[in-house]
Amino acid sequence: MAAGSFRSRELDHASDVPAIDPPVRNAYGAAMTWRLLLPVLALLCGGIAVRGETGTSFAAFLDGLRADAQRQGIAATTFAEAFAGLTPDPNVLAARRHAPEYGKPFGPYIASLASASRIGVGVRKSAQWNATLRAVEQKYGVDSSILLSIWGVESSFGESESRWDVFRSLATLAAARFQHPLFRDELLAALQILQQGRIPRRAFLGSYAGAMGQPQFLPSSYLKYAVDFDGDGAADIWNSVPDVLASIANYLRQSGWQPKLQWGFEVTVPRSFDYRASRGTFVQWTARGLRRADGATLPAVGNAILFFPSGATGPAFLVTDNFVVLKKFNNSDAYALAVAALADRLRGLPAFRGRWPADDFQLTRSTRIALQHRLAALGYKIADFDGHFDFDLRDAVRDQQRRYGMIPDGYPGRTFLDRVGVQVRTP
């Protein structure tokens, strides 16, 4: 979730915050300013008794954050400007439980993001911004269709409104210790952006989880990857299309994107296939009988992972390292495959041919976490326990499926969960 790609239809209006004097840069002056503003901050925040999921009061959370911000060089005036009158937003905690990447069947999810209407708008945007797309692709080596797809998925090509107050959303999640310390760190990064004067306080608008602008960057991603491609002196991911496209490309390239490498392909699998195979070269996959679903030949060089999003009865894909890079933008197989599907359609390629199972079952985040803990207890090395699946985890599922006499396709369906002793949980 490096870029912080969160979408929600629930909107919240940010309040206009008056400007406060620039940060005090002298160390002694900064310390004095902090002391003078402590009573003011206490009045602003001390009366808030709303409690996060850990039971820690929001006021106490801000007290601790203030100390960390001071140690990182954040001026008292910046802190006061960011949190003046701010209270926790209960809608944020409700929205984060319904992230669309979790629990929704792959077929409807991909169809909703790679819809006919979005494809149509994408084709028009491709023509409108053709010169910019070519220039960005030449500099960063990222296919223009991928850039268009991410732009379209994240913000409907800039047409979606971001109305959640970034500081309020991040503070709500951080105080509740959701995915701690991610959102606390992002809150400190947002304070750095504000202190540096990159954007005014009133412009800090984003998703319910603090993802900002048309590419939906979390604050830390903005600091690392945002690009001033139009040359106006500011990396404006809210309003400048050249900056948006170049920032997405810069993010992907710095995350390991390989120019001229496709994300992957839909493939057909022969009946005699040994499902224990999950990785190999394209030459090996050809020898194993896999063929591209569109009839084209597999590449002569390169490596790929075999991926069954909904099990062996659903569509199959060979995905490359660039698919893994897409997951660094948003750590979700469903998201990466939807972006890939839309990019293919924008390139003029047909939709996926395989039929998604009518009873397709996808795990909620809480069930994913429970499965990660169960596999760890069985001796498998699990990178983290945040509900995100990587291909190593799917290989662990394959190994257990083989032990149970099941088809080892790496798909943790209901039958597998029952065999491994994991109960299906709600979000």
N, C-alpha and C positions, 0 to 999 in steps of 0.2 A: 504494500500500500504506500509505496513511496511517494507517489504523486497525489495520493489522496483522492481517489475517484469515487465520490459518494454522491448519489442522486436521491432526491426526495421531492414529493409533490407538496409536502407541508412547508409553508413559508412563514417567515417571521420577519417583521419589519425592524430594521436597525434604527436606533435613535441617533439624531444628529448631536454630535459632541462638539462643543466649542473648542477652538484652538487654544493651546496653552503655550507659554513661552518655550523657546528651543531648549534642548537639554543643556544642563550646566556641565562643562567639560573639565573644569578644574576640580581635582579630587577633594580639596577641602570644601570648596563651594558645593559640590554634589552632596557631601556628607551633611553639611548644614541644611541644604534644601530638604533632604530626607527627614531630618529631625523636625523641621518646620511643618512638613506636610503630614507627618504621622497623625496628628489630631484630625486633620481633614479626611485622611483616608479612613480613619476609625469611624468617623461620622458617616462616610459613604458606604462602608462595608460592614462595620461592626454590628449593625442592627439586623443583618441578614441571618436568619436562623435556619434556612433551608439546609437539609443535610444530604450528603452524597450517599452512595451505596455502601460506603465503609463506615458511615456514622460520623465522619469528620465534618464539622461545620464548614460552610462555605467561607465564612470570615476567617477561620483558622487556616483554611487552605490558602487564602490570599496573603495571610501573614507570612506563611512559609515561602510562598512564591515571591513575595516582595524581597525577602532576604536573598534568595537565589538570584533574582534579577539585579539587585544591587551588586552582588559579587561578579556578575557578568558585565558590569558597566552600564546597566540601564539606569538612566536618570530618574529621579523621583517624579519629575514633571511628566515624563513619558508614561510611567506606571499609572499616575493619577489620570492622565488623559485616556488611557486605554480602559480603565475600570470605573470611571466616574458613573455612579448610578447603576452599575451593572448588577444584575441578579441572575441566579441560575435559571435555565430554560427547561422546564419539564418536558417540553415537546422533543427536545434533542434526545433524551434518554429513550423516549418512545420510538423515535424514528430509527435509531441505530439498531433496534431489534428486528428491523424489517428490511435490511439491505437486500436488494434484488438478486445479488450474486449467490445468495444462500437459499437452498430449499426449493427453488423454482425449477421445474423441468427444463432441460436444455433447449428443446425444440421451441416452445413458446418464448423463452427468454431471447434466443437468437433472432427469432422472427420479429420480436418487438423492437430490437435495436437495429436490425438490418432490414427494416421495413421498406416497402415500395416508395412511400413518401420520402423517407430519409435518403434513399438511393437517388430519387429524382432531384432533391435539393442538392445532394452531393455532386451530381453531375453538373448542375448549374454553377455551384461554387467552384468546381474544378476549372470551368471555362473562365469564370470571372477573375480568379486568382492564379491563372495559369503561369504568368511570368514569375510571380512570387514563389509558387510551388516549385518551379524549375530551379530557381536560384537557391532555395532552401535545400532541395534535394542534392544539388551539385555541391553545396558546402558541407552537408552533414552525411550524405550517403543514405538517407532514409527515404524509401519509396513515397512518392506523393500520395498514393492511394492509402497508405497507412496513416499518414498525417491527416488526410481528409477524414478517414474513418474515426480516428480518435477524437478529432474536433467535433465530428457529428455526434458521436456517442456521448461525449462529456457535456456538451452544451447545445446540442442541436445547431451546430455551426454558429454559435454565438447568440442564438435567439432565445435561449432559456434565461430567465431572470434569476439572479442570486440575491436573496433578500435576508438570509440569515446573517446575523452579526457574528463575525469570525471570532472575536474575543469572547463573546458570550458563549458561543457553541463550544469552543475549545476549553474554556474555563469550566463549563458544566461537565464535560467528559473527564477532564483532568481531576476535578474535585471528586468525582465518582470513582476515580482510579480505574476507569475503563481502559484496557490494554496499557496499563501503567508500565513505563513512564512516557509512552509515545505522545499523548496529547499534552502532557505537561511540558515536554521538550518543544512541541510545536507552539505552545503558548509563548515560551521564551523566544522562539524564533520570530514570532509575530511582533513581539516587543522590539526586536532588533530592526525589523523592517520599518516599524513606526518611528523609532529613534533616528534611523538613517534618513528619514524624510522621503522615502521612496513613494509612498502614497499617503494621503491624508486619512485621519481616523475614520471619517464618515464613509470612506471608500472601502473599508474592510468588510466586504460582503462576500458570502460564499455559500457552501452547502451546510447541512446540519452538523457536519463533522469538521467544518473549518477549511474545506478545500476551496480554493479561490480562483476566480477568473474563468475564462473560456476553456482552458485546459484542465481546470480543477486541480491546481497545485496546492499541496499543503505548504505552510510558510517555509519550512526548511527546504522544500523543493524549489520554491521561488528563489530563495537565496542562492541555491546551487546552480540552477539551470535556466532561470529566466533570461531572455536575450533581448537586447535592443536592436532589432533587425531593421527597423525603418529609419534608424539614425537620428531620432529626435532627442536623444539623451536620457530616455527612460524606458525600462523594460515593462511595457504596459500590456499585461495579459488579460486585461479587462476589455480594452477597446481597440487595440491595434492588431489586425489580422496578421500582418507580417511578424510581429513579435510573438503572437500566439503559435503560429506554425513553426517558427524557428525554435521557440522554447520547447515545444514537443519533440522536435527533431534532436535538439541538443540533449534533452533528457534521455532519449532512447540511445543515441550514439554513445554518450558517456556511461550508459548502463550495459554496453557491450554489443549494440546492434552491429551486425555485419552487412555492409553494402552488398547488394546484388544477391543476397541469400533470401529465398522465399521463406515465409513462415512455416510452410508445410503444404500438405495436400490431403484431400479425402481419398481413401483407398478402399479397394475390395480385398477381402480375405478369403483364401480358398478353404474348402470344407476340411481338408486334411491338415490345416495349419496347427502348429504346436504353440498354444497360447502362452507357454512359459516364456517365449521370446518377447522381450520388451524394448531392446535397444540393438542398434547395429548400423552398418553402413548401408547406403542405398543399394549397393551391389548385393549385399547379403539379403536385404529385403526382397529384391527382385528374385534372387535364388529361392527364397522361401515362398514365392508364389504371389506376393502382393502386387497389385496393379493400381495405377491411378484410376479413380472413378470416372474421370473425364476422358479416358482412353489414351492420354499422353504417356510417354515413357518416364520412368523415374530418372533422376539425375545419375550421371556416371560416377560422381564423387560426392562426398559429404556423409554426414551421419544424421540419424533421426530416431525418435522415440515413438513407439506405437501407443496410441491413446484411444481408449474406448470410453467416451464421456458417460454413456448410459449402459455400458456393458456390451458383451459380444453380440447381442441381438440388435444393437443400434449402429449408427454410423461409426466408421473407424477412420483414424487420421494418423499420418506420419508427420510429426512436428519437429522442427529444427530448433537450434539455439535461439533463433530470433523469436520464436513463440515464447520461450522462457523469458526473453527480454520484455515482451509485452506484459508478462505477468509481474514484472518489476514495476511497471506503471500502475497496475492494479492487480494485486496478488489473488487472482481468481481465474480458474480454467474457463469458466463460463464467459467471463469478460473478454479474455484473450481470444477465445474462439469466435465470439460475436464481432469483435474488432476485425479479425481476420476475414470473417464471412462478408462483412460490409466492404472491406477493402477489395476483396475479390470481385464483388458485384460492381464496384466503381471502376474496376479495370475491364469490365465487360464480360467477366466470367460467369458461368451459371451458378445457381444456388446449389447447396449440397444435395446430393442425390439420395443418400440413405434415408430411410424412414426412422424417425424417432419413436421409441416404444410408447404405446398409448398409456401404459402405466408407469412411465418413467418416474423413478424415485430419486430425489437428490437430498442429501443430508442438510439439516439445519446446522447453524454454526455450533450450537451446544452439542449436537450429536457428533459433529466432527471432532470437537475437543475431547469428548468422551472416548471416541475411537483412538485418538492419538494417545491418550493415557493408557488405554487397554493394550495397544501395540507396544508401548514402552514397557509395560509390565511383563509382556511376553518376551522382552529382550531386544526389541528392535530400536535402533537409534532414531530418535525423533528430533528434528531440528528445533521445533518450538511447539507450544501448546496453545496456539491462537486460532485454530480452526482452518488454517490455510493448508491445502494439500500440495505437496510437491511430488515429483515422479519417483523419488526414493520411497515415499510413503506408499504410493500405489504399488511399487514393487514388493513392499512388505505385505500388502494385501494379497498380491499374487501368490506369495509364498504360503500364506495361511490358506488361501483357497485351494492350492495344490494339496496341502495336508488334509483338507476336508473332503477332497475328491470333487471339488467344484471346478468349473472352467476358470482358469487363472487369468482373468482379463483385467485385474486391477480395479474393478468397479465394486465399491462396497454397498451392495444392495441390501434389501431387507433380510434375505435369507442369510447372507454373510454376517450381518450384524447379530442376528439371532445365534448363529453358530459361535461367534467370537465372544458373545456375552455382553453386548452393548445394547441398551434400550434406546429406542427412538425417542428423542426429546424435542420439545417445542422450542422456538427461539428463545 
